[in-house]
Amino acid sequence: MKIQVTFDSGQGPQTIELRNRQGWTLYHLAKAGWHGITTIERPALRLSAYVHRLRERGFAIETEMEAHGGSYKGLHARYRLLTDVSVQLQGDVEGQA
């Protein structure tokens, strides 16, 4: 799975290709809009690591900590993509995590 992403890098529009987990993560961040994504709603191992790598590539992603109940009460992160992007799919993204 891979996607092509066009965004303003601060030096004008830039298009890059993202593969595998980074592509999956950015696709779902873009699709979720302001609602964002969490590992509770979109289970994915190492989501925070994929977000970190996307930030290193120039994407602005906000993290908000939220409380959750249940047997293992605690906090989880909600990630929101702040960078305006245009995403072009180049494979099946929905079924992959």
Phi and psi restraints in degrees (value plus and minus 20) as a CYANA .aco file:
   2 LYS   PHI    -170.5  -130.5
   2 LYS   PSI     136.8   176.8
   3 ILE   PHI    -153.9  -113.9
   3 ILE   PSI     134.5   174.5
   4 GLN   PHI    -126.4   -86.4
   4 GLN   PSI     112.2   152.2
   5 VAL   PHI    -143.4  -103.4
   5 VAL   PSI     108.9   148.9
   6 THR   PHI    -132.1   -92.1
   6 THR   PSI     110.6   150.6
   7 PHE   PHI    -172.7  -132.7
   7 PHE   PSI     143.6   183.6
   8 ASP   PHI    -106.4   -66.4
   8 ASP   PSI      94.4   134.4
   9 SER   PHI    -107.0   -67.0
   9 SER   PSI     -15.7    24.3
  10 GLY   PHI      75.9   115.9
  10 GLY   PSI     -38.0     2.0
  11 GLN   PHI    -140.5  -100.5
  11 GLN   PSI       7.8    47.8
  12 GLY   PHI      82.9   122.9
  12 GLY   PSI     155.4   195.4
  13 PRO   PHI     -82.2   -42.2
  13 PRO   PSI     120.1   160.1
  14 GLN   PHI    -154.1  -114.1
  14 GLN   PSI     118.6   158.6
  15 THR   PHI    -137.2   -97.2
  15 THR   PSI     108.4   148.4
  16 ILE   PHI    -151.2  -111.2
  16 ILE   PSI     141.0   181.0
  17 GLU   PHI    -125.9   -85.9
  17 GLU   PSI     111.3   151.3
  18 LEU   PHI    -136.5   -96.5
  18 LEU   PSI     117.1   157.1
  19 ARG   PHI    -138.3   -98.3
  19 ARG   PSI     142.3   182.3
  20 ASN   PHI      34.0    74.0
  20 ASN   PSI    -151.5  -111.5
  21 ARG   PHI     -86.7   -46.7
  21 ARG   PSI     -54.9   -14.9
  22 GLN   PHI     -86.5   -46.5
  22 GLN   PSI     -61.1   -21.1
  23 GLY   PHI     -83.0   -43.0
  23 GLY   PSI     -65.6   -25.6
  24 TRP   PHI     -78.7   -38.7
  24 TRP   PSI     -65.8   -25.8
  25 THR   PHI     -84.5   -44.5
  25 THR   PSI     -68.2   -28.2
  26 LEU   PHI     -85.5   -45.5
  26 LEU   PSI     -59.6   -19.6
  27 TYR   PHI     -77.1   -37.1
  27 TYR   PSI     -68.4   -28.4
  28 HIS   PHI     -91.2   -51.2
  28 HIS   PSI     -53.6   -13.6
  29 LEU   PHI     -82.5   -42.5
  29 LEU   PSI     -65.7   -25.7
  30 ALA   PHI     -85.2   -45.2
  30 ALA   PSI     -62.1   -22.1
  31 LYS   PHI     -86.5   -46.5
  31 LYS   PSI     -55.5   -15.5
  32 ALA   PHI     -94.0   -54.0
  32 ALA   PSI     -43.1    -3.1
  33 GLY   PHI      42.4    82.4
  33 GLY   PSI    -162.7  -122.7
  34 TRP   PHI     -86.6   -46.6
  34 TRP   PSI     -43.3    -3.3
  35 HIS   PHI     -80.8   -40.8
  35 HIS   PSI     -56.5   -16.5
  36 GLY   PHI      56.0    96.0
  36 GLY   PSI    -195.4  -155.4
  37 ILE   PHI    -152.2  -112.2
  37 ILE   PSI     132.9   172.9
  38 THR   PHI    -153.8  -113.8
  38 THR   PSI     144.7   184.7
  39 THR   PHI     -93.0   -53.0
  39 THR   PSI     -37.6     2.4
  40 ILE   PHI     -92.3   -52.3
  40 ILE   PSI     -61.6   -21.6
  41 GLU   PHI    -105.4   -65.4
  41 GLU   PSI     -52.4   -12.4
  42 ARG   PHI    -149.4  -109.4
  42 ARG   PSI      60.2   100.2
  43 PRO   PHI     -77.0   -37.0
  43 PRO   PSI     107.6   147.6
  44 ALA   PHI    -178.2  -138.2
  44 ALA   PSI     107.9   147.9
  45 LEU   PHI     -86.3   -46.3
  45 LEU   PSI     119.1   159.1
  46 ARG   PHI      42.5    82.5
  46 ARG   PSI      11.7    51.7
  47 LEU   PHI     -74.6   -34.6
  47 LEU   PSI     -60.8   -20.8
  48 SER   PHI     -81.6   -41.6
  48 SER   PSI     -54.0   -14.0
  49 ALA   PHI     -88.4   -48.4
  49 ALA   PSI     -59.7   -19.7
  50 TYR   PHI     -87.0   -47.0
  50 TYR   PSI     -59.2   -19.2
  51 VAL   PHI     -82.8   -42.8
  51 VAL   PSI     -63.1   -23.1
  52 HIS   PHI     -79.4   -39.4
  52 HIS   PSI     -64.7   -24.7
  53 ARG   PHI     -85.5   -45.5
  53 ARG   PSI     -57.5   -17.5
  54 LEU   PHI     -86.1   -46.1
  54 LEU   PSI     -58.5   -18.5
  55 ARG   PHI     -81.5   -41.5
  55 ARG   PSI     -60.5   -20.5
  56 GLU   PHI     -82.2   -42.2
  56 GLU   PSI     -47.0    -7.0
  57 ARG   PHI    -106.1   -66.1
  57 ARG   PSI     -20.9    19.1
  58 GLY   PHI      89.2   129.2
  58 GLY   PSI     -16.9    23.1
  59 PHE   PHI    -106.2   -66.2
  59 PHE   PSI     114.4   154.4
  60 ALA   PHI    -107.0   -67.0
  60 ALA   PSI      98.1   138.1
  61 ILE   PHI    -151.0  -111.0
  61 ILE   PSI     104.4   144.4
  62 GLU   PHI    -109.6   -69.6
  62 GLU   PSI     124.5   164.5
  63 THR   PHI    -138.2   -98.2
  63 THR   PSI     107.0   147.0
  64 GLU   PHI    -143.3  -103.3
  64 GLU   PSI     107.8   147.8
  65 MET   PHI    -105.9   -65.9
  65 MET   PSI     114.5   154.5
  66 GLU   PHI    -148.1  -108.1
  66 GLU   PSI     125.6   165.6
  67 ALA   PHI    -102.6   -62.6
  67 ALA   PSI     129.3   169.3
  68 HIS   PHI    -160.2  -120.2
  68 HIS   PSI     132.0   172.0
  69 GLY   PHI    -117.3   -77.3
  69 GLY   PSI    -173.3  -133.3
  70 GLY   PHI      77.1   117.1
  70 GLY   PSI    -190.5  -150.5
  71 SER   PHI     -83.3   -43.3
  71 SER   PSI     -50.2   -10.2
  72 TYR   PHI    -139.6   -99.6
  72 TYR   PSI      49.2    89.2
  73 LYS   PHI     -79.4   -39.4
  73 LYS   PSI     128.2   168.2
  74 GLY   PHI     147.8   187.8
  74 GLY   PSI    -167.2  -127.2
  75 LEU   PHI    -142.7  -102.7
  75 LEU   PSI     130.6   170.6
  76 HIS   PHI    -157.9  -117.9
  76 HIS   PSI     141.1   181.1
  77 ALA   PHI    -115.6   -75.6
  77 ALA   PSI     120.1   160.1
  78 ARG   PHI    -131.4   -91.4
  78 ARG   PSI     105.5   145.5
  79 TYR   PHI    -125.6   -85.6
  79 TYR   PSI     114.7   154.7
  80 ARG   PHI    -147.2  -107.2
  80 ARG   PSI     111.9   151.9
  81 LEU   PHI    -101.3   -61.3
  81 LEU   PSI     101.3   141.3
  82 LEU   PHI    -118.3   -78.3
  82 LEU   PSI     -37.7     2.3
  83 THR   PHI    -100.2   -60.2
  83 THR   PSI     111.8   151.8
  84 ASP   PHI     -91.9   -51.9
  84 ASP   PSI     107.5   147.5
  85 VAL   PHI    -153.2  -113.2
  85 VAL   PSI     137.1   177.1
  86 SER   PHI    -139.4   -99.4
  86 SER   PSI     103.6   143.6
  87 VAL   PHI    -134.5   -94.5
  87 VAL   PSI     110.1   150.1
  88 GLN   PHI    -136.6   -96.6
  88 GLN   PSI      98.4   138.4
  89 LEU   PHI     -94.4   -54.4
  89 LEU   PSI     122.6   162.6
  90 GLN   PHI    -152.4  -112.4
  90 GLN   PSI      20.7    60.7
  91 GLY   PHI     137.6   177.6
  91 GLY   PSI    -196.8  -156.8
  92 ASP   PHI     -99.0   -59.0
  92 ASP   PSI      96.3   136.3
  93 VAL   PHI    -124.3   -84.3
  93 VAL   PSI     -55.5   -15.5
  94 GLU   PHI     -76.8   -36.8
  94 GLU   PSI     -63.7   -23.7
  95 GLY   PHI    -102.4   -62.4
  95 GLY   PSI     -26.1    13.9
  96 GLN   PHI    -120.0   -80.0
  96 GLN   PSI     128.3   168.3
